[in-house]
Amino acid sequence: MILTGRCGMITARVTSKGQVTIPKAVRESLGIHAGEDIRFEEREGLFVVKKVVTESPFDKWAGKLKHLKGRRSDDLVREARGHDHSR
């Protein structure tokens, strides 16, 4: 396996189980940390290694709940249940 990129050219050995240790320079260049996923994309006979960037499930809600800021959670629950009675 030959990895190329901003790090220059780096060679890594494949184990009998088909595993490769991604060299530190490549991990640092791509910002890859333990437990993160990477993707191999084939392009014109070469494979490109990319970090998989996943969106946080909370990102889609960012900014959509601003209208609730300052509201008490027990009041919101009461409203959601249809018991919108003031104390």
N, CA, C and O atoms as a Maestro MAE file, in Angstrom:
{
 s_m_m2io_version
 :::
 2.0.0
}

f_m_ct {
 s_m_title
 :::
 protein
 m_atom[348] {
  # First column is atom index #
  i_m_mmod_type
  r_m_x_coord
  r_m_y_coord
  r_m_z_coord
  i_m_residue_number
  s_m_chain_name
  s_m_pdb_residue_name
  s_m_pdb_atom_name
  i_m_atomic_number
  :::
  1 25 0.860 -1.172 0.000 1 A "MET " " N  " 7
  2 3 0.000 0.000 0.000 1 A "MET " " CA " 6
  3 2 0.896 1.221 0.000 1 A "MET " " C  " 6
  4 15 1.822 1.323 0.804 1 A "MET " " O  " 8
  5 25 0.624 2.128 -0.885 2 A "ILE " " N  " 7
  6 3 1.375 3.382 -0.937 2 A "ILE " " CA " 6
  7 2 0.387 4.516 -0.730 2 A "ILE " " C  " 6
  8 15 -0.616 4.615 -1.437 2 A "ILE " " O  " 8
  9 25 0.670 5.359 0.229 3 A "LEU " " N  " 7
  10 3 -0.189 6.495 0.528 3 A "LEU " " CA " 6
  11 2 0.514 7.758 0.077 3 A "LEU " " C  " 6
  12 15 1.678 7.984 0.407 3 A "LEU " " O  " 8
  13 25 -0.192 8.573 -0.672 4 A "THR " " N  " 7
  14 3 0.400 9.833 -1.100 4 A "THR " " CA " 6
  15 2 -0.480 10.975 -0.648 4 A "THR " " C  " 6
  16 15 -1.661 10.781 -0.357 4 A "THR " " O  " 8
  17 25 0.079 12.139 -0.589 5 A "GLY " " N  " 7
  18 3 -0.683 13.308 -0.166 5 A "GLY " " CA " 6
  19 2 0.268 14.384 0.276 5 A "GLY " " C  " 6
  20 15 1.414 14.437 -0.170 5 A "GLY " " O  " 8
  21 25 -0.205 15.246 1.156 6 A "ARG " " N  " 7
  22 3 0.630 16.340 1.639 6 A "ARG " " CA " 6
  23 2 1.850 15.832 2.399 6 A "ARG " " C  " 6
  24 15 2.817 16.571 2.584 6 A "ARG " " O  " 8
  25 25 1.810 14.606 2.830 7 A "CYS " " N  " 7
  26 3 2.919 14.030 3.592 7 A "CYS " " CA " 6
  27 2 4.018 13.514 2.673 7 A "CYS " " C  " 6
  28 15 5.042 13.036 3.161 7 A "CYS " " O  " 8
  29 25 3.839 13.594 1.385 8 A "GLY " " N  " 7
  30 3 4.797 12.996 0.465 8 A "GLY " " CA " 6
  31 2 4.362 11.585 0.166 8 A "GLY " " C  " 6
  32 15 3.165 11.329 0.038 8 A "GLY " " O  " 8
  33 25 5.298 10.660 0.050 9 A "MET " " N  " 7
  34 3 4.958 9.270 -0.212 9 A "MET " " CA " 6
  35 2 5.345 8.430 0.993 9 A "MET " " C  " 6
  36 15 6.468 8.515 1.490 9 A "MET " " O  " 8
  37 25 4.404 7.618 1.458 10 A "ILE " " N  " 7
  38 3 4.623 6.785 2.632 10 A "ILE " " CA " 6
  39 2 4.218 5.361 2.275 10 A "ILE " " C  " 6
  40 15 3.184 5.146 1.643 10 A "ILE " " O  " 8
  41 25 5.019 4.403 2.673 11 A "THR " " N  " 7
  42 3 4.715 3.000 2.423 11 A "THR " " CA " 6
  43 2 4.333 2.333 3.736 11 A "THR " " C  " 6
  44 15 4.970 2.563 4.765 11 A "THR " " O  " 8
  45 25 3.288 1.502 3.700 12 A "ALA " " N  " 7
  46 3 2.855 0.765 4.884 12 A "ALA " " CA " 6
  47 2 2.708 -0.705 4.503 12 A "ALA " " C  " 6
  48 15 2.401 -1.020 3.353 12 A "ALA " " O  " 8
  49 25 2.920 -1.591 5.446 13 A "ARG " " N  " 7
  50 3 2.840 -3.033 5.200 13 A "ARG " " CA " 6
  51 2 1.458 -3.552 5.605 13 A "ARG " " C  " 6
  52 15 0.901 -3.134 6.620 13 A "ARG " " O  " 8
  53 25 0.917 -4.460 4.806 14 A "VAL " " N  " 7
  54 3 -0.369 -5.092 5.082 14 A "VAL " " CA " 6
  55 2 -0.102 -6.378 5.860 14 A "VAL " " C  " 6
  56 15 0.749 -7.178 5.472 14 A "VAL " " O  " 8
  57 25 -0.835 -6.574 6.966 15 A "THR " " N  " 7
  58 3 -0.660 -7.785 7.770 15 A "THR " " CA " 6
  59 2 -1.368 -8.961 7.107 15 A "THR " " C  " 6
  60 15 -2.080 -8.787 6.118 15 A "THR " " O  " 8
  61 25 -1.170 -10.158 7.655 16 A "SER " " N  " 7
  62 3 -1.825 -11.356 7.119 16 A "SER " " CA " 6
  63 2 -3.343 -11.273 7.252 16 A "SER " " C  " 6
  64 15 -4.066 -11.985 6.554 16 A "SER " " O  " 8
  65 25 -3.830 -10.411 8.138 17 A "LYS " " N  " 7
  66 3 -5.274 -10.215 8.314 17 A "LYS " " CA " 6
  67 2 -5.805 -9.085 7.436 17 A "LYS " " C  " 6
  68 15 -6.980 -8.729 7.526 17 A "LYS " " O  " 8
  69 25 -4.953 -8.523 6.596 18 A "GLY " " N  " 7
  70 3 -5.379 -7.436 5.719 18 A "GLY " " CA " 6
  71 2 -5.417 -6.083 6.401 18 A "GLY " " C  " 6
  72 15 -6.032 -5.149 5.885 18 A "GLY " " O  " 8
  73 25 -4.778 -5.963 7.538 19 A "GLN " " N  " 7
  74 3 -4.789 -4.707 8.289 19 A "GLN " " CA " 6
  75 2 -3.561 -3.869 7.967 19 A "GLN " " C  " 6
  76 15 -2.488 -4.390 7.664 19 A "GLN " " O  " 8
  77 25 -3.748 -2.561 8.040 20 A "VAL " " N  " 7
  78 3 -2.662 -1.614 7.806 20 A "VAL " " CA " 6
  79 2 -2.702 -0.581 8.925 20 A "VAL " " C  " 6
  80 15 -3.770 -0.087 9.286 20 A "VAL " " O  " 8
  81 25 -1.547 -0.261 9.464 21 A "THR " " N  " 7
  82 3 -1.466 0.834 10.421 21 A "THR " " CA " 6
  83 2 -1.303 2.116 9.619 21 A "THR " " C  " 6
  84 15 -0.370 2.252 8.828 21 A "THR " " O  " 8
  85 25 -2.215 3.049 9.831 22 A "ILE " " N  " 7
  86 3 -2.117 4.323 9.128 22 A "ILE " " CA " 6
  87 2 -1.010 5.123 9.801 22 A "ILE " " C  " 6
  88 15 -1.079 5.396 10.999 22 A "ILE " " O  " 8
  89 25 0.004 5.498 9.041 23 A "PRO " " N  " 7
  90 3 1.133 6.223 9.627 23 A "PRO " " CA " 6
  91 2 0.694 7.508 10.335 23 A "PRO " " C  " 6
  92 15 -0.264 8.166 9.929 23 A "PRO " " O  " 8
  93 25 1.414 7.841 11.391 24 A "LYS " " N  " 7
  94 3 1.096 9.013 12.210 24 A "LYS " " CA " 6
  95 2 0.989 10.283 11.371 24 A "LYS " " C  " 6
  96 15 0.077 11.083 11.580 24 A "LYS " " O  " 8
  97 25 1.901 10.476 10.431 25 A "ALA " " N  " 7
  98 3 1.879 11.689 9.601 25 A "ALA " " CA " 6
  99 2 0.584 11.785 8.802 25 A "ALA " " C  " 6
  100 15 0.048 12.877 8.617 25 A "ALA " " O  " 8
  101 25 0.078 10.645 8.329 26 A "VAL " " N  " 7
  102 3 -1.176 10.633 7.564 26 A "VAL " " CA " 6
  103 2 -2.350 10.909 8.494 26 A "VAL " " C  " 6
  104 15 -3.232 11.701 8.162 26 A "VAL " " O  " 8
  105 25 -2.365 10.255 9.666 27 A "ARG " " N  " 7
  106 3 -3.450 10.490 10.633 27 A "ARG " " CA " 6
  107 2 -3.520 11.951 11.031 27 A "ARG " " C  " 6
  108 15 -4.601 12.536 11.107 27 A "ARG " " O  " 8
  109 25 -2.354 12.536 11.286 28 A "GLU " " N  " 7
  110 3 -2.329 13.949 11.676 28 A "GLU " " CA " 6
  111 2 -2.770 14.844 10.529 28 A "GLU " " C  " 6
  112 15 -3.500 15.812 10.743 28 A "GLU " " O  " 8
  113 25 -2.337 14.532 9.323 29 A "SER " " N  " 7
  114 3 -2.697 15.342 8.157 29 A "SER " " CA " 6
  115 2 -4.200 15.320 7.904 29 A "SER " " C  " 6
  116 15 -4.791 16.337 7.539 29 A "SER " " O  " 8
  117 25 -4.820 14.145 8.100 30 A "LEU " " N  " 7
  118 3 -6.258 14.006 7.862 30 A "LEU " " CA " 6
  119 2 -7.092 14.289 9.110 30 A "LEU " " C  " 6
  120 15 -8.318 14.366 9.031 30 A "LEU " " O  " 8
  121 25 -6.438 14.443 10.253 31 A "GLY " " N  " 7
  122 3 -7.174 14.677 11.501 31 A "GLY " " CA " 6
  123 2 -7.920 13.443 11.967 31 A "GLY " " C  " 6
  124 15 -9.013 13.551 12.523 31 A "GLY " " O  " 8
  125 25 -7.338 12.266 11.745 32 A "ILE " " N  " 7
  126 3 -7.976 11.004 12.114 32 A "ILE " " CA " 6
  127 2 -7.558 10.623 13.534 32 A "ILE " " C  " 6
  128 15 -6.381 10.672 13.889 32 A "ILE " " O  " 8
  129 25 -8.560 10.242 14.341 33 A "HIS " " N  " 7
  130 3 -8.308 9.820 15.720 33 A "HIS " " CA " 6
  131 2 -8.859 8.414 15.931 33 A "HIS " " C  " 6
  132 15 -9.687 7.942 15.151 33 A "HIS " " O  " 8
  133 25 -8.403 7.754 16.978 34 A "ALA " " N  " 7
  134 3 -8.850 6.396 17.297 34 A "ALA " " CA " 6
  135 2 -10.371 6.341 17.376 34 A "ALA " " C  " 6
  136 15 -11.002 7.216 17.970 34 A "ALA " " O  " 8
  137 25 -10.950 5.320 16.780 35 A "GLY " " N  " 7
  138 3 -12.396 5.125 16.816 35 A "GLY " " CA " 6
  139 2 -13.155 5.808 15.698 35 A "GLY " " C  " 6
  140 15 -14.352 5.569 15.537 35 A "GLY " " O  " 8
  141 25 -12.492 6.656 14.919 36 A "GLU " " N  " 7
  142 3 -13.166 7.339 13.815 36 A "GLU " " CA " 6
  143 2 -13.125 6.470 12.564 36 A "GLU " " C  " 6
  144 15 -12.258 5.609 12.420 36 A "GLU " " O  " 8
  145 25 -14.061 6.705 11.674 37 A "ASP " " N  " 7
  146 3 -14.139 5.951 10.426 37 A "ASP " " CA " 6
  147 2 -13.397 6.666 9.314 37 A "ASP " " C  " 6
  148 15 -13.306 7.894 9.287 37 A "ASP " " O  " 8
  149 25 -12.865 5.866 8.395 38 A "ILE " " N  " 7
  150 3 -12.255 6.411 7.184 38 A "ILE " " CA " 6
  151 2 -12.912 5.731 5.991 38 A "ILE " " C  " 6
  152 15 -13.488 4.651 6.121 38 A "ILE " " O  " 8
  153 25 -12.823 6.360 4.848 39 A "ARG " " N  " 7
  154 3 -13.429 5.830 3.631 39 A "ARG " " CA " 6
  155 2 -12.340 5.702 2.577 39 A "ARG " " C  " 6
  156 15 -11.453 6.549 2.480 39 A "ARG " " O  " 8
  157 25 -12.416 4.637 1.791 40 A "PHE " " N  " 7
  158 3 -11.504 4.434 0.674 40 A "PHE " " CA " 6
  159 2 -12.295 4.663 -0.603 40 A "PHE " " C  " 6
  160 15 -13.271 3.958 -0.862 40 A "PHE " " O  " 8
  161 25 -11.886 5.639 -1.402 41 A "GLU " " N  " 7
  162 3 -12.558 5.949 -2.665 41 A "GLU " " CA " 6
  163 2 -11.618 5.639 -3.819 41 A "GLU " " C  " 6
  164 15 -10.456 6.046 -3.819 41 A "GLU " " O  " 8
  165 25 -12.142 4.911 -4.806 42 A "GLU " " N  " 7
  166 3 -11.334 4.594 -5.983 42 A "GLU " " CA " 6
  167 2 -11.484 5.713 -7.006 42 A "GLU " " C  " 6
  168 15 -12.592 6.116 -7.359 42 A "GLU " " O  " 8
  169 25 -10.345 6.199 -7.466 43 A "ARG " " N  " 7
  170 3 -10.331 7.266 -8.477 43 A "ARG " " CA " 6
  171 2 -9.249 6.960 -9.500 43 A "ARG " " C  " 6
  172 15 -8.056 7.006 -9.198 43 A "ARG " " O  " 8
  173 25 -9.675 6.654 -10.692 44 A "GLU " " N  " 7
  174 3 -8.750 6.413 -11.799 44 A "GLU " " CA " 6
  175 2 -7.664 5.409 -11.435 44 A "GLU " " C  " 6
  176 15 -6.484 5.637 -11.700 44 A "GLU " " O  " 8
  177 25 -8.066 4.300 -10.828 45 A "GLY " " N  " 7
  178 3 -7.123 3.242 -10.497 45 A "GLY " " CA " 6
  179 2 -6.358 3.445 -9.206 45 A "GLY " " C  " 6
  180 15 -5.547 2.595 -8.839 45 A "GLY " " O  " 8
  181 25 -6.586 4.538 -8.510 46 A "LEU " " N  " 7
  182 3 -5.939 4.806 -7.226 46 A "LEU " " CA " 6
  183 2 -7.003 4.848 -6.140 46 A "LEU " " C  " 6
  184 15 -8.172 5.119 -6.413 46 A "LEU " " O  " 8
  185 25 -6.594 4.581 -4.924 47 A "PHE " " N  " 7
  186 3 -7.517 4.700 -3.806 47 A "PHE " " CA " 6
  187 2 -7.149 5.921 -2.978 47 A "PHE " " C  " 6
  188 15 -5.983 6.151 -2.656 47 A "PHE " " O  " 8
  189 25 -8.158 6.684 -2.647 48 A "VAL " " N  " 7
  190 3 -7.996 7.886 -1.835 48 A "VAL " " CA " 6
  191 2 -8.563 7.578 -0.453 48 A "VAL " " C  " 6
  192 15 -9.671 7.055 -0.334 48 A "VAL " " O  " 8
  193 25 -7.805 7.903 0.582 49 A "VAL " " N  " 7
  194 3 -8.252 7.699 1.961 49 A "VAL " " CA " 6
  195 2 -8.822 9.015 2.467 49 A "VAL " " C  " 6
  196 15 -8.159 10.051 2.421 49 A "VAL " " O  " 8
  197 25 -10.070 8.961 2.955 50 A "LYS " " N  " 7
  198 3 -10.719 10.168 3.464 50 A "LYS " " CA " 6
  199 2 -11.296 9.902 4.844 50 A "LYS " " C  " 6
  200 15 -11.765 8.803 5.137 50 A "LYS " " O  " 8
  201 25 -11.254 10.909 5.670 51 A "LYS " " N  " 7
  202 3 -11.901 10.837 6.973 51 A "LYS " " CA " 6
  203 2 -13.404 10.959 6.746 51 A "LYS " " C  " 6
  204 15 -13.851 11.811 5.979 51 A "LYS " " O  " 8
  205 25 -14.183 10.108 7.412 52 A "VAL " " N  " 7
  206 3 -15.637 10.184 7.319 52 A "VAL " " CA " 6
  207 2 -16.101 11.235 8.316 52 A "VAL " " C  " 6
  208 15 -15.879 11.105 9.520 52 A "VAL " " O  " 8
  209 25 -16.737 12.261 7.812 53 A "VAL " " N  " 7
  210 3 -17.246 13.329 8.672 53 A "VAL " " CA " 6
  211 2 -18.743 13.101 8.833 53 A "VAL " " C  " 6
  212 15 -19.510 13.217 7.878 53 A "VAL " " O  " 8
  213 25 -19.139 12.778 10.043 54 A "THR " " N  " 7
  214 3 -20.554 12.533 10.307 54 A "THR " " CA " 6
  215 2 -21.151 13.744 11.000 54 A "THR " " C  " 6
  216 15 -20.516 14.392 11.832 54 A "THR " " O  " 8
  217 25 -22.364 14.021 10.639 55 A "GLU " " N  " 7
  218 3 -23.068 15.149 11.241 55 A "GLU " " CA " 6
  219 2 -23.632 14.709 12.584 55 A "GLU " " C  " 6
  220 15 -24.181 13.614 12.710 55 A "GLU " " O  " 8
  221 25 -23.494 15.547 13.556 56 A "SER " " N  " 7
  222 3 -24.066 15.259 14.866 56 A "SER " " CA " 6
  223 2 -25.587 15.241 14.739 56 A "SER " " C  " 6
  224 15 -26.154 16.084 14.044 56 A "SER " " O  " 8
  225 25 -26.254 14.300 15.395 57 A "PRO " " N  " 7
  226 3 -27.714 14.283 15.322 57 A "PRO " " CA " 6
  227 2 -28.341 15.548 15.898 57 A "PRO " " C  " 6
  228 15 -29.512 15.833 15.645 57 A "PRO " " O  " 8
  229 25 -27.567 16.305 16.670 58 A "PHE " " N  " 7
  230 3 -28.078 17.531 17.269 58 A "PHE " " CA " 6
  231 2 -27.908 18.738 16.348 58 A "PHE " " C  " 6
  232 15 -28.570 19.759 16.534 58 A "PHE " " O  " 8
  233 25 -27.015 18.624 15.345 59 A "ASP " " N  " 7
  234 3 -26.760 19.746 14.445 59 A "ASP " " CA " 6
  235 2 -28.016 20.204 13.713 59 A "ASP " " C  " 6
  236 15 -28.209 21.401 13.499 59 A "ASP " " O  " 8
  237 25 -28.874 19.254 13.328 60 A "LYS " " N  " 7
  238 3 -30.071 19.635 12.579 60 A "LYS " " CA " 6
  239 2 -31.051 20.444 13.431 60 A "LYS " " C  " 6
  240 15 -31.911 21.144 12.897 60 A "LYS " " O  " 8
  241 25 -30.919 20.347 14.742 61 A "TRP " " N  " 7
  242 3 -31.806 21.089 15.631 61 A "TRP " " CA " 6
  243 2 -31.213 22.421 16.084 61 A "TRP " " C  " 6
  244 15 -31.900 23.232 16.705 61 A "TRP " " O  " 8
  245 25 -29.947 22.641 15.775 62 A "ALA " " N  " 7
  246 3 -29.284 23.875 16.210 62 A "ALA " " CA " 6
  247 2 -30.047 25.090 15.694 62 A "ALA " " C  " 6
  248 15 -30.299 25.207 14.495 62 A "ALA " " O  " 8
  249 25 -30.404 25.973 16.582 63 A "GLY " " N  " 7
  250 3 -31.092 27.200 16.203 63 A "GLY " " CA " 6
  251 2 -32.596 27.059 16.056 63 A "GLY " " C  " 6
  252 15 -33.297 28.068 15.979 63 A "GLY " " O  " 8
  253 25 -33.112 25.838 16.016 64 A "LYS " " N  " 7
  254 3 -34.549 25.645 15.810 64 A "LYS " " CA " 6
  255 2 -35.348 25.712 17.105 64 A "LYS " " C  " 6
  256 15 -36.577 25.763 17.079 64 A "LYS " " O  " 8
  257 25 -34.661 25.711 18.215 65 A "LEU " " N  " 7
  258 3 -35.360 25.735 19.492 65 A "LEU " " CA " 6
  259 2 -35.122 27.031 20.264 65 A "LEU " " C  " 6
  260 15 -35.386 27.108 21.463 65 A "LEU " " O  " 8
  261 25 -34.617 28.051 19.560 66 A "LYS " " N  " 7
  262 3 -34.303 29.324 20.216 66 A "LYS " " CA " 6
  263 2 -35.530 29.951 20.863 66 A "LYS " " C  " 6
  264 15 -35.422 30.621 21.891 66 A "LYS " " O  " 8
  265 25 -36.694 29.736 20.264 67 A "HIS " " N  " 7
  266 3 -37.916 30.335 20.797 67 A "HIS " " CA " 6
  267 2 -38.283 29.767 22.177 67 A "HIS " " C  " 6
  268 15 -39.140 30.319 22.868 67 A "HIS " " O  " 8
  269 25 -37.644 28.681 22.567 68 A "LEU " " N  " 7
  270 3 -37.926 28.082 23.867 68 A "LEU " " CA " 6
  271 2 -36.971 28.554 24.959 68 A "LEU " " C  " 6
  272 15 -37.121 28.187 26.124 68 A "LEU " " O  " 8
  273 25 -35.995 29.362 24.580 69 A "LYS " " N  " 7
  274 3 -34.993 29.817 25.544 69 A "LYS " " CA " 6
  275 2 -35.667 30.590 26.681 69 A "LYS " " C  " 6
  276 15 -36.505 31.463 26.457 69 A "LYS " " O  " 8
  277 25 -35.278 30.246 27.882 70 A "GLY " " N  " 7
  278 3 -35.823 30.921 29.055 70 A "GLY " " CA " 6
  279 2 -37.120 30.321 29.570 70 A "GLY " " C  " 6
  280 15 -37.604 30.704 30.635 70 A "GLY " " O  " 8
  281 25 -37.683 29.388 28.823 71 A "ARG " " N  " 7
  282 3 -38.931 28.749 29.252 71 A "ARG " " CA " 6
  283 2 -38.613 27.612 30.206 71 A "ARG " " C  " 6
  284 15 -37.593 26.938 30.065 71 A "ARG " " O  " 8
  285 25 -39.471 27.407 31.159 72 A "ARG " " N  " 7
  286 3 -39.281 26.323 32.124 72 A "ARG " " CA " 6
  287 2 -39.712 25.001 31.502 72 A "ARG " " C  " 6
  288 15 -40.744 24.925 30.835 72 A "ARG " " O  " 8
  289 25 -38.913 23.961 31.728 73 A "SER " " N  " 7
  290 3 -39.203 22.656 31.123 73 A "SER " " CA " 6
  291 2 -40.541 22.092 31.581 73 A "SER " " C  " 6
  292 15 -41.248 21.470 30.788 73 A "SER " " O  " 8
  293 25 -40.904 22.295 32.849 74 A "ASP " " N  " 7
  294 3 -42.189 21.761 33.309 74 A "ASP " " CA " 6
  295 2 -43.356 22.473 32.631 74 A "ASP " " C  " 6
  296 15 -44.399 21.859 32.407 74 A "ASP " " O  " 8
  297 25 -43.202 23.761 32.299 75 A "ASP " " N  " 7
  298 3 -44.245 24.476 31.559 75 A "ASP " " CA " 6
  299 2 -44.359 23.938 30.137 75 A "ASP " " C  " 6
  300 15 -45.463 23.788 29.615 75 A "ASP " " O  " 8
  301 25 -43.229 23.649 29.517 76 A "LEU " " N  " 7
  302 3 -43.237 23.105 28.158 76 A "LEU " " CA " 6
  303 2 -43.894 21.732 28.117 76 A "LEU " " C  " 6
  304 15 -44.648 21.428 27.192 76 A "LEU " " O  " 8
  305 25 -43.613 20.905 29.113 77 A "VAL " " N  " 7
  306 3 -44.226 19.575 29.179 77 A "VAL " " CA " 6
  307 2 -45.727 19.707 29.369 77 A "VAL " " C  " 6
  308 15 -46.504 18.999 28.729 77 A "VAL " " O  " 8
  309 25 -46.134 20.613 30.249 78 A "ARG " " N  " 7
  310 3 -47.555 20.840 30.500 78 A "ARG " " CA " 6
  311 2 -48.260 21.273 29.209 78 A "ARG " " C  " 6
  312 15 -49.354 20.794 28.909 78 A "ARG " " O  " 8
  313 25 -47.635 22.174 28.451 79 A "GLU " " N  " 7
  314 3 -48.211 22.632 27.181 79 A "GLU " " CA " 6
  315 2 -48.303 21.491 26.180 79 A "GLU " " C  " 6
  316 15 -49.307 21.351 25.482 79 A "GLU " " O  " 8
  317 25 -47.264 20.681 26.109 80 A "ALA " " N  " 7
  318 3 -47.247 19.574 25.155 80 A "ALA " " CA " 6
  319 2 -48.334 18.555 25.474 80 A "ALA " " C  " 6
  320 15 -48.880 17.920 24.572 80 A "ALA " " O  " 8
  321 25 -48.644 18.402 26.747 81 A "ARG " " N  " 7
  322 3 -49.683 17.455 27.155 81 A "ARG " " CA " 6
  323 2 -51.085 18.054 27.043 81 A "ARG " " C  " 6
  324 15 -52.082 17.356 27.228 81 A "ARG " " O  " 8
  325 25 -51.153 19.335 26.743 82 A "GLY " " N  " 7
  326 3 -52.450 19.978 26.606 82 A "GLY " " CA " 6
  327 2 -53.000 20.529 27.903 82 A "GLY " " C  " 6
  328 15 -54.183 20.855 27.996 82 A "GLY " " O  " 8
  329 25 -52.150 20.632 28.896 83 A "HIS " " N  " 7
  330 3 -52.563 21.181 30.188 83 A "HIS " " CA " 6
  331 2 -51.923 22.542 30.369 83 A "HIS " " C  " 6
  332 15 -51.086 22.728 31.253 83 A "HIS " " O  " 8
  333 25 -52.306 23.479 29.549 84 A "ASP " " N  " 7
  334 3 -51.687 24.809 29.565 84 A "ASP " " CA " 6
  335 2 -52.381 25.698 30.598 84 A "ASP " " C  " 6
  336 15 -52.943 26.740 30.262 84 A "ASP " " O  " 8
  337 25 -52.330 25.271 31.850 85 A "HIS " " N  " 7
  338 3 -52.945 26.051 32.922 85 A "HIS " " CA " 6
  339 2 -51.859 26.687 33.760 85 A "HIS " " C  " 6
  340 15 -50.903 26.019 34.154 85 A "HIS " " O  " 8
  341 25 -51.995 27.947 34.030 86 A "SER " " N  " 7
  342 3 -51.023 28.634 34.890 86 A "SER " " CA " 6
  343 2 -51.243 28.197 36.324 86 A "SER " " C  " 6
  344 15 -52.339 27.790 36.709 86 A "SER " " O  " 8
  345 25 -50.183 28.290 37.104 87 A "ARG " " N  " 7
  346 3 -50.278 27.881 38.516 87 A "ARG " " CA " 6
  347 2 -51.099 28.831 39.310 87 A "ARG " " C  " 6
  348 15 -51.279 28.636 40.512 87 A "ARG " " O  " 8
  :::
 }
 m_bond[347] {
  # First column is bond index #
  i_m_from
  i_m_to
  i_m_order
  :::
  1 1 2 1
  2 2 3 1
  3 3 4 2
  4 3 5 1
  5 5 6 1
  6 6 7 1
  7 7 8 2
  8 7 9 1
  9 9 10 1
  10 10 11 1
  11 11 12 2
  12 11 13 1
  13 13 14 1
  14 14 15 1
  15 15 16 2
  16 15 17 1
  17 17 18 1
  18 18 19 1
  19 19 20 2
  20 19 21 1
  21 21 22 1
  22 22 23 1
  23 23 24 2
  24 23 25 1
  25 25 26 1
  26 26 27 1
  27 27 28 2
  28 27 29 1
  29 29 30 1
  30 30 31 1
  31 31 32 2
  32 31 33 1
  33 33 34 1
  34 34 35 1
  35 35 36 2
  36 35 37 1
  37 37 38 1
  38 38 39 1
  39 39 40 2
  40 39 41 1
  41 41 42 1
  42 42 43 1
  43 43 44 2
  44 43 45 1
  45 45 46 1
  46 46 47 1
  47 47 48 2
  48 47 49 1
  49 49 50 1
  50 50 51 1
  51 51 52 2
  52 51 53 1
  53 53 54 1
  54 54 55 1
  55 55 56 2
  56 55 57 1
  57 57 58 1
  58 58 59 1
  59 59 60 2
  60 59 61 1
  61 61 62 1
  62 62 63 1
  63 63 64 2
  64 63 65 1
  65 65 66 1
  66 66 67 1
  67 67 68 2
  68 67 69 1
  69 69 70 1
  70 70 71 1
  71 71 72 2
  72 71 73 1
  73 73 74 1
  74 74 75 1
  75 75 76 2
  76 75 77 1
  77 77 78 1
  78 78 79 1
  79 79 80 2
  80 79 81 1
  81 81 82 1
  82 82 83 1
  83 83 84 2
  84 83 85 1
  85 85 86 1
  86 86 87 1
  87 87 88 2
  88 87 89 1
  89 89 90 1
  90 90 91 1
  91 91 92 2
  92 91 93 1
  93 93 94 1
  94 94 95 1
  95 95 96 2
  96 95 97 1
  97 97 98 1
  98 98 99 1
  99 99 100 2
  100 99 101 1
  101 101 102 1
  102 102 103 1
  103 103 104 2
  104 103 105 1
  105 105 106 1
  106 106 107 1
  107 107 108 2
  108 107 109 1
  109 109 110 1
  110 110 111 1
  111 111 112 2
  112 111 113 1
  113 113 114 1
  114 114 115 1
  115 115 116 2
  116 115 117 1
  117 117 118 1
  118 118 119 1
  119 119 120 2
  120 119 121 1
  121 121 122 1
  122 122 123 1
  123 123 124 2
  124 123 125 1
  125 125 126 1
  126 126 127 1
  127 127 128 2
  128 127 129 1
  129 129 130 1
  130 130 131 1
  131 131 132 2
  132 131 133 1
  133 133 134 1
  134 134 135 1
  135 135 136 2
  136 135 137 1
  137 137 138 1
  138 138 139 1
  139 139 140 2
  140 139 141 1
  141 141 142 1
  142 142 143 1
  143 143 144 2
  144 143 145 1
  145 145 146 1
  146 146 147 1
  147 147 148 2
  148 147 149 1
  149 149 150 1
  150 150 151 1
  151 151 152 2
  152 151 153 1
  153 153 154 1
  154 154 155 1
  155 155 156 2
  156 155 157 1
  157 157 158 1
  158 158 159 1
  159 159 160 2
  160 159 161 1
  161 161 162 1
  162 162 163 1
  163 163 164 2
  164 163 165 1
  165 165 166 1
  166 166 167 1
  167 167 168 2
  168 167 169 1
  169 169 170 1
  170 170 171 1
  171 171 172 2
  172 171 173 1
  173 173 174 1
  174 174 175 1
  175 175 176 2
  176 175 177 1
  177 177 178 1
  178 178 179 1
  179 179 180 2
  180 179 181 1
  181 181 182 1
  182 182 183 1
  183 183 184 2
  184 183 185 1
  185 185 186 1
  186 186 187 1
  187 187 188 2
  188 187 189 1
  189 189 190 1
  190 190 191 1
  191 191 192 2
  192 191 193 1
  193 193 194 1
  194 194 195 1
  195 195 196 2
  196 195 197 1
  197 197 198 1
  198 198 199 1
  199 199 200 2
  200 199 201 1
  201 201 202 1
  202 202 203 1
  203 203 204 2
  204 203 205 1
  205 205 206 1
  206 206 207 1
  207 207 208 2
  208 207 209 1
  209 209 210 1
  210 210 211 1
  211 211 212 2
  212 211 213 1
  213 213 214 1
  214 214 215 1
  215 215 216 2
  216 215 217 1
  217 217 218 1
  218 218 219 1
  219 219 220 2
  220 219 221 1
  221 221 222 1
  222 222 223 1
  223 223 224 2
  224 223 225 1
  225 225 226 1
  226 226 227 1
  227 227 228 2
  228 227 229 1
  229 229 230 1
  230 230 231 1
  231 231 232 2
  232 231 233 1
  233 233 234 1
  234 234 235 1
  235 235 236 2
  236 235 237 1
  237 237 238 1
  238 238 239 1
  239 239 240 2
  240 239 241 1
  241 241 242 1
  242 242 243 1
  243 243 244 2
  244 243 245 1
  245 245 246 1
  246 246 247 1
  247 247 248 2
  248 247 249 1
  249 249 250 1
  250 250 251 1
  251 251 252 2
  252 251 253 1
  253 253 254 1
  254 254 255 1
  255 255 256 2
  256 255 257 1
  257 257 258 1
  258 258 259 1
  259 259 260 2
  260 259 261 1
  261 261 262 1
  262 262 263 1
  263 263 264 2
  264 263 265 1
  265 265 266 1
  266 266 267 1
  267 267 268 2
  268 267 269 1
  269 269 270 1
  270 270 271 1
  271 271 272 2
  272 271 273 1
  273 273 274 1
  274 274 275 1
  275 275 276 2
  276 275 277 1
  277 277 278 1
  278 278 279 1
  279 279 280 2
  280 279 281 1
  281 281 282 1
  282 282 283 1
  283 283 284 2
  284 283 285 1
  285 285 286 1
  286 286 287 1
  287 287 288 2
  288 287 289 1
  289 289 290 1
  290 290 291 1
  291 291 292 2
  292 291 293 1
  293 293 294 1
  294 294 295 1
  295 295 296 2
  296 295 297 1
  297 297 298 1
  298 298 299 1
  299 299 300 2
  300 299 301 1
  301 301 302 1
  302 302 303 1
  303 303 304 2
  304 303 305 1
  305 305 306 1
  306 306 307 1
  307 307 308 2
  308 307 309 1
  309 309 310 1
  310 310 311 1
  311 311 312 2
  312 311 313 1
  313 313 314 1
  314 314 315 1
  315 315 316 2
  316 315 317 1
  317 317 318 1
  318 318 319 1
  319 319 320 2
  320 319 321 1
  321 321 322 1
  322 322 323 1
  323 323 324 2
  324 323 325 1
  325 325 326 1
  326 326 327 1
  327 327 328 2
  328 327 329 1
  329 329 330 1
  330 330 331 1
  331 331 332 2
  332 331 333 1
  333 333 334 1
  334 334 335 1
  335 335 336 2
  336 335 337 1
  337 337 338 1
  338 338 339 1
  339 339 340 2
  340 339 341 1
  341 341 342 1
  342 342 343 1
  343 343 344 2
  344 343 345 1
  345 345 346 1
  346 346 347 1
  347 347 348 2
  :::
 }
}
